[in-house]
């Protein structure tokens, strides 16, 4: 019984290891393998969220890697491969979308938001300085100076009456 159970466990282990096989592509040379690796990091999996086709295990990413290998074997350039993938899967497969009317928001919203934030911060700083300058002018008015002098006289007289050293 124990031998049967051990054999069953070993069989399941071997089957699971065969299922988790790594894709192996027979490249002609190291340069082609490097191009393949580079392109798998440039292209995004359409199913996964923000994951490259090189790092994704989804079926669509596996198909894309196989198609990428086929295109490289046929002698296509990197740009031709990227254009093919964009034509087939849309602009989502590249991390930097092209500059077109429908993607202007993607390109211009972040810099405009930063500019608006900088303008708001500068406006708040300018307003705060203006308020502090106005407060400084109020405290340095002649009436305020007379009042401060009278207050100091009262304090001096009080200190003299109590024999408190000043």
RASULKA-V771504 format. One record per backbone hydrogen bond with DSSP energy under -0.5 kcal/mol. CO is the residue of the C=O (numbers start at 1). NH is the residue of the N-H. Records with the same first field share a line. If there is no record, write none. Layout:
CO: NH + NH
This chain:
1: 5
2: 6
3: 7
4: 8
5: 9
6: 10
7: 11
8: 12
9: 13
10: 14
11: 15
12: 16
13: 17
14: 18
15: 19
16: 20
18: 21
25: 27
29: 33
30: 34
31: 35
32: 36
33: 37
34: 38
35: 39
36: 40
37: 41
38: 42
39: 43
40: 53 + 54
42: 95
43: 53
48: 50
51: 45
52: 56
58: 62
59: 63
60: 64
61: 65
62: 66
63: 67
64: 68
65: 69
66: 70
67: 71
68: 72
69: 73
70: 74
71: 76
72: 75
77: 81
78: 82
79: 83
80: 84
81: 85
82: 86
83: 87
84: 88
85: 89
86: 90
90: 93
91: 94
93: 44
95: 97
98: 100
100: 103 + 104
101: 104
103: 107
104: 108
105: 109
108: 112
109: 113
110: 114
111: 115
112: 116
113: 117
114: 118
115: 119
116: 120
117: 121
118: 122
119: 123
120: 124
121: 125
122: 126
123: 127
124: 128
125: 129
126: 130
127: 131
128: 132
129: 133
130: 134
131: 135
132: 136
133: 137
134: 138
135: 139
136: 140
138: 141
141: 145
142: 146
143: 147
144: 148
145: 149
146: 150
147: 151
148: 152
149: 153
150: 154
151: 155
152: 156
153: 157
154: 158
155: 159
156: 160
157: 161
158: 162
159: 163 + 164
163: 165
